[in-house]
Amino acid sequence: MHSWLQALRHDLVKRAVWPARDLRETGERDLAALRRGLMQLSDAEGAPTTAPALFERMRADSPCPPAACDAFAGALQGAMAALDSPWPAPLEAVLALDDAFAELVRSLSLEK
């Protein structure tokens, strides 16, 4: 996997998706955990940031096609917007980031 994708997965995707997976498995409804996974991240220098801000910063170095980055950004915006929706919409929207990331990975392999 390309190093940019590895960094995105490590720094953003797993921070958001793993708590959502845990909630899905336990049946808990912890909106605060989902919010933390999207809103309380760190950038490469350790400064606090949000998932959308981190992605926009990382996107400048993306090897993926612009349309694929747009689709991932859309999924990320959807997850952020869903935080204000009734359960289970927030959980489903955050879990959808996993599929959006998989599409980003596929887009890079299709480029070759």
Short mmCIF file of the C-alpha atoms (twelve columns), coordinates in Angstrom:
data_MODEL
# 
_entry.id   MODEL 
# 
loop_
_atom_site.group_PDB 
_atom_site.id 
_atom_site.type_symbol 
_atom_site.label_atom_id 
_atom_site.label_alt_id 
_atom_site.label_comp_id 
_atom_site.label_asym_id 
_atom_site.label_seq_id 
_atom_site.Cartn_x 
_atom_site.Cartn_y 
_atom_site.Cartn_z 
_atom_site.pdbx_PDB_model_num 
ATOM 1   C CA . MET A 1   0.000   0.000  0.000   1 
ATOM 2   C CA . HIS A 2   1.237   3.477  -0.872  1 
ATOM 3   C CA . SER A 3   2.771   5.351  2.076   1 
ATOM 4   C CA . TRP A 4   0.233   8.183  1.738   1 
ATOM 5   C CA . LEU A 5   -2.629  5.717  2.099   1 
ATOM 6   C CA . GLN A 6   -0.922  4.105  5.083   1 
ATOM 7   C CA . ALA A 7   -0.604  7.500  6.760   1 
ATOM 8   C CA . LEU A 8   -4.233  8.368  6.032   1 
ATOM 9   C CA . ARG A 9   -5.382  5.043  7.433   1 
ATOM 10  C CA . HIS A 10  -3.243  5.426  10.551  1 
ATOM 11  C CA . ASP A 11  -3.815  9.107  11.275  1 
ATOM 12  C CA . LEU A 12  -7.465  9.497  10.341  1 
ATOM 13  C CA . VAL A 13  -9.439  6.421  9.281   1 
ATOM 14  C CA . LYS A 14  -8.636  4.089  12.141  1 
ATOM 15  C CA . ARG A 15  -9.068  6.874  14.709  1 
ATOM 16  C CA . ALA A 16  -12.636 7.405  13.491  1 
ATOM 17  C CA . VAL A 17  -13.669 3.911  12.452  1 
ATOM 18  C CA . TRP A 18  -12.307 1.751  15.262  1 
ATOM 19  C CA . PRO A 19  -14.453 3.344  17.991  1 
ATOM 20  C CA . ALA A 20  -17.448 2.995  15.663  1 
ATOM 21  C CA . ARG A 21  -16.716 -0.696 15.152  1 
ATOM 22  C CA . ASP A 22  -16.489 -1.175 18.909  1 
ATOM 23  C CA . LEU A 23  -19.849 0.544  19.362  1 
ATOM 24  C CA . ARG A 24  -21.421 -1.605 16.643  1 
ATOM 25  C CA . GLU A 25  -20.138 -4.765 18.311  1 
ATOM 26  C CA . THR A 26  -21.213 -3.813 21.827  1 
ATOM 27  C CA . GLY A 27  -24.505 -2.196 20.849  1 
ATOM 28  C CA . GLU A 28  -23.621 0.937  22.822  1 
ATOM 29  C CA . ARG A 29  -24.683 4.419  21.742  1 
ATOM 30  C CA . ASP A 30  -21.756 6.688  22.512  1 
ATOM 31  C CA . LEU A 31  -21.986 9.753  20.331  1 
ATOM 32  C CA . ALA A 32  -19.121 11.354 22.275  1 
ATOM 33  C CA . ALA A 33  -16.775 8.534  21.186  1 
ATOM 34  C CA . LEU A 34  -17.727 9.057  17.535  1 
ATOM 35  C CA . ARG A 35  -17.270 12.808 17.918  1 
ATOM 36  C CA . ARG A 36  -13.803 12.338 19.476  1 
ATOM 37  C CA . GLY A 37  -12.790 10.083 16.592  1 
ATOM 38  C CA . LEU A 38  -13.560 12.868 14.127  1 
ATOM 39  C CA . MET A 39  -12.839 15.992 16.132  1 
ATOM 40  C CA . GLN A 40  -9.891  15.195 18.402  1 
ATOM 41  C CA . LEU A 41  -7.045  14.144 16.130  1 
ATOM 42  C CA . SER A 42  -3.409  15.196 15.865  1 
ATOM 43  C CA . ASP A 43  -1.514  16.269 12.779  1 
ATOM 44  C CA . ALA A 44  1.993   15.103 11.855  1 
ATOM 45  C CA . GLU A 45  3.506   17.635 14.266  1 
ATOM 46  C CA . GLY A 46  1.197   16.605 17.106  1 
ATOM 47  C CA . ALA A 47  -1.004  19.698 16.950  1 
ATOM 48  C CA . PRO A 48  -4.732  19.182 17.562  1 
ATOM 49  C CA . THR A 49  -6.905  19.030 14.461  1 
ATOM 50  C CA . THR A 50  -10.147 17.614 13.096  1 
ATOM 51  C CA . ALA A 51  -10.592 14.856 10.544  1 
ATOM 52  C CA . PRO A 52  -11.708 17.221 7.754   1 
ATOM 53  C CA . ALA A 53  -8.816  19.619 8.376   1 
ATOM 54  C CA . LEU A 54  -6.325  16.763 8.529   1 
ATOM 55  C CA . PHE A 55  -7.605  15.274 5.281   1 
ATOM 56  C CA . GLU A 56  -7.453  18.610 3.482   1 
ATOM 57  C CA . ARG A 57  -3.866  19.046 4.608   1 
ATOM 58  C CA . MET A 58  -2.928  15.491 3.598   1 
ATOM 59  C CA . ARG A 59  -4.819  15.710 0.318   1 
ATOM 60  C CA . ALA A 60  -2.179  18.016 -1.161  1 
ATOM 61  C CA . ASP A 61  0.185   15.029 -1.318  1 
ATOM 62  C CA . SER A 62  -2.367  12.449 -2.438  1 
ATOM 63  C CA . PRO A 63  -1.370  10.086 -5.245  1 
ATOM 64  C CA . CYS A 64  -5.055  9.306  -5.839  1 
ATOM 65  C CA . PRO A 65  -7.211  10.785 -8.598  1 
ATOM 66  C CA . PRO A 66  -8.965  14.027 -7.585  1 
ATOM 67  C CA . ALA A 67  -12.397 12.450 -8.013  1 
ATOM 68  C CA . ALA A 68  -11.484 9.716  -5.534  1 
ATOM 69  C CA . CYS A 69  -10.308 12.311 -3.025  1 
ATOM 70  C CA . ASP A 70  -13.536 14.230 -3.572  1 
ATOM 71  C CA . ALA A 71  -15.540 11.086 -2.824  1 
ATOM 72  C CA . PHE A 72  -13.601 10.442 0.385   1 
ATOM 73  C CA . ALA A 73  -14.015 14.085 1.419   1 
ATOM 74  C CA . GLY A 74  -17.751 13.720 0.785   1 
ATOM 75  C CA . ALA A 75  -17.941 10.665 3.023   1 
ATOM 76  C CA . LEU A 76  -16.023 12.549 5.676   1 
ATOM 77  C CA . GLN A 77  -18.404 15.518 5.415   1 
ATOM 78  C CA . GLY A 78  -21.309 13.087 5.664   1 
ATOM 79  C CA . ALA A 79  -19.890 11.588 8.841   1 
ATOM 80  C CA . MET A 80  -19.428 15.030 10.357  1 
ATOM 81  C CA . ALA A 81  -22.973 16.079 9.434   1 
ATOM 82  C CA . ALA A 82  -24.416 12.842 10.805  1 
ATOM 83  C CA . LEU A 83  -23.103 13.637 14.286  1 
ATOM 84  C CA . ASP A 84  -26.193 15.813 14.713  1 
ATOM 85  C CA . SER A 85  -28.591 13.115 13.490  1 
ATOM 86  C CA . PRO A 86  -30.533 10.529 15.497  1 
ATOM 87  C CA . TRP A 87  -28.871 7.201  16.206  1 
ATOM 88  C CA . PRO A 88  -27.861 5.021  14.280  1 
ATOM 89  C CA . ALA A 89  -27.136 7.529  11.493  1 
ATOM 90  C CA . PRO A 90  -23.924 8.797  13.153  1 
ATOM 91  C CA . LEU A 91  -22.618 5.272  13.602  1 
ATOM 92  C CA . GLU A 92  -23.446 4.257  10.038  1 
ATOM 93  C CA . ALA A 93  -21.871 7.402  8.574   1 
ATOM 94  C CA . VAL A 94  -18.624 6.916  10.480  1 
ATOM 95  C CA . LEU A 95  -18.504 3.235  9.529   1 
ATOM 96  C CA . ALA A 96  -18.977 4.299  5.892   1 
ATOM 97  C CA . LEU A 97  -15.530 5.921  6.060   1 
ATOM 98  C CA . ASP A 98  -14.068 2.420  5.962   1 
ATOM 99  C CA . ASP A 99  -15.727 1.772  2.588   1 
ATOM 100 C CA . ALA A 100 -14.740 5.221  1.347   1 
ATOM 101 C CA . PHE A 101 -11.136 4.495  2.254   1 
ATOM 102 C CA . ALA A 102 -11.310 1.148  0.424   1 
ATOM 103 C CA . GLU A 103 -12.518 3.021  -2.663  1 
ATOM 104 C CA . LEU A 104 -9.593  5.408  -2.336  1 
ATOM 105 C CA . VAL A 105 -7.211  2.429  -2.249  1 
ATOM 106 C CA . ARG A 106 -8.912  0.913  -5.304  1 
ATOM 107 C CA . SER A 107 -8.675  4.206  -7.177  1 
ATOM 108 C CA . LEU A 108 -4.920  4.172  -6.823  1 
ATOM 109 C CA . SER A 109 -4.609  0.588  -8.013  1 
ATOM 110 C CA . LEU A 110 -6.785  1.417  -11.044 1 
ATOM 111 C CA . GLU A 111 -4.434  4.278  -11.957 1 
ATOM 112 C CA . LYS A 112 -1.617  1.865  -12.736 1 
# 
